[in-house]
């Protein structure tokens, strides 16, 4: 039996010399069935090459990527600054609530100014730290 999870949304604006990002992550749940994708292989957060939702599993607390169902990008460019919105949909193929870490690698010249996550009606505003602390 699968337990539905409300759809969380992450929003994070980023600025950079050439590319800036606003990440909007929408997490939806999938019921566990033969047709559902499975969690990916264990990996380290620093090995993520794109926006990835990693979840801590019961097998020794390893981080495994959730299946990405869709990704959409909207970009507005003004001069040398680009402001983008990346919307990602992830599915939970398990019947469990999982602890997750969203990883979004950026270039050295990019920065984050806000992070917002919506889960149903609940809004969570993330704390942004200097790159060295993060």
PLY file of the C-alpha trace (Angstrom):
ply
format ascii 1.0
element vertex 134
property float x
property float y
property float z
element edge 133
property int vertex1
property int vertex2
end_header
0.00 0.00 0.00
1.34 3.45 -0.86
0.90 6.50 1.33
0.32 9.71 -0.62
2.65 12.62 -0.01
1.52 16.19 -0.61
3.32 17.91 -3.46
6.26 19.97 -2.12
7.56 22.86 -4.21
11.05 24.33 -3.83
11.78 27.77 -5.26
15.27 29.25 -5.32
16.39 32.30 -7.36
20.06 32.31 -8.40
22.22 35.02 -10.02
25.42 34.59 -12.00
27.59 36.37 -14.57
26.14 34.34 -17.43
23.42 32.19 -15.94
21.23 32.64 -12.89
18.76 30.17 -11.60
15.50 30.04 -9.72
14.88 26.45 -8.81
11.32 25.38 -8.34
10.96 21.78 -7.28
7.63 20.07 -7.23
7.65 16.70 -5.55
4.74 14.41 -6.13
4.14 10.90 -4.95
3.71 7.71 -6.88
2.01 4.62 -5.67
4.23 1.58 -5.39
3.54 -0.71 -8.33
5.36 -2.74 -10.95
5.15 0.23 -13.34
6.63 2.73 -10.85
10.27 3.74 -11.17
12.60 2.76 -8.34
15.14 4.69 -6.30
18.50 5.12 -8.02
21.84 3.71 -6.88
23.47 5.08 -3.71
25.52 8.24 -4.29
27.16 11.16 -2.49
25.50 14.60 -2.63
28.62 16.14 -4.22
28.37 13.65 -7.11
25.02 15.09 -8.32
25.37 16.62 -11.80
21.90 18.23 -11.96
18.99 19.11 -9.67
18.53 15.90 -7.68
16.33 14.90 -4.74
18.35 12.49 -2.60
16.62 10.46 0.12
18.14 8.69 3.10
17.26 5.01 3.00
17.12 2.38 5.70
20.10 0.54 4.16
22.83 2.11 6.30
21.48 5.64 5.74
22.77 5.83 2.17
21.57 8.65 -0.09
19.69 7.49 -3.20
18.13 9.69 -5.91
14.35 9.82 -6.28
13.07 9.23 -9.83
12.80 12.49 -11.81
9.43 12.51 -13.57
9.76 15.84 -15.42
11.93 18.96 -15.65
10.88 22.33 -17.11
13.06 25.46 -17.48
11.90 29.08 -17.99
14.68 31.68 -18.49
14.62 35.48 -18.76
17.85 37.18 -19.90
18.67 40.85 -19.23
22.13 41.85 -20.42
24.62 39.41 -18.90
22.23 38.26 -16.17
19.84 35.36 -16.68
17.07 34.53 -14.21
15.63 31.06 -14.59
12.94 28.92 -13.06
13.61 25.21 -13.02
10.56 23.10 -12.17
11.20 19.49 -11.32
8.75 16.72 -10.47
9.95 13.73 -8.46
8.09 10.56 -7.51
8.26 8.49 -4.34
8.09 4.85 -5.48
8.10 3.57 -1.90
5.29 3.28 0.63
7.34 5.19 3.24
7.89 8.80 4.25
11.49 9.65 3.38
13.96 12.31 4.53
15.24 14.20 1.50
18.06 16.53 0.49
17.69 18.62 -2.68
21.02 19.15 -4.46
21.37 21.73 -7.25
25.00 22.17 -8.42
25.90 25.71 -9.55
28.89 27.32 -11.23
31.35 29.30 -9.09
29.87 32.60 -10.34
26.25 31.76 -9.45
24.49 32.69 -6.20
21.26 31.87 -4.35
19.06 34.55 -2.78
15.92 32.63 -1.70
14.64 29.10 -1.31
10.95 28.30 -0.94
9.29 24.90 -0.59
5.55 24.26 -0.64
4.03 21.04 0.67
0.28 21.28 0.17
-0.72 24.50 1.97
2.45 24.51 4.09
5.24 26.94 3.06
8.84 26.43 4.20
11.44 29.14 3.57
14.99 27.83 3.40
18.01 29.39 5.06
20.66 30.48 2.57
24.29 30.22 3.70
27.60 31.27 2.14
28.91 28.62 -0.27
31.77 27.74 2.11
29.33 27.01 4.98
26.87 25.10 2.81
0 1
1 2
2 3
3 4
4 5
5 6
6 7
7 8
8 9
9 10
10 11
11 12
12 13
13 14
14 15
15 16
16 17
17 18
18 19
19 20
20 21
21 22
22 23
23 24
24 25
25 26
26 27
27 28
28 29
29 30
30 31
31 32
32 33
33 34
34 35
35 36
36 37
37 38
38 39
39 40
40 41
41 42
42 43
43 44
44 45
45 46
46 47
47 48
48 49
49 50
50 51
51 52
52 53
53 54
54 55
55 56
56 57
57 58
58 59
59 60
60 61
61 62
62 63
63 64
64 65
65 66
66 67
67 68
68 69
69 70
70 71
71 72
72 73
73 74
74 75
75 76
76 77
77 78
78 79
79 80
80 81
81 82
82 83
83 84
84 85
85 86
86 87
87 88
88 89
89 90
90 91
91 92
92 93
93 94
94 95
95 96
96 97
97 98
98 99
99 100
100 101
101 102
102 103
103 104
104 105
105 106
106 107
107 108
108 109
109 110
110 111
111 112
112 113
113 114
114 115
115 116
116 117
117 118
118 119
119 120
120 121
121 122
122 123
123 124
124 125
125 126
126 127
127 128
128 129
129 130
130 131
131 132
132 133
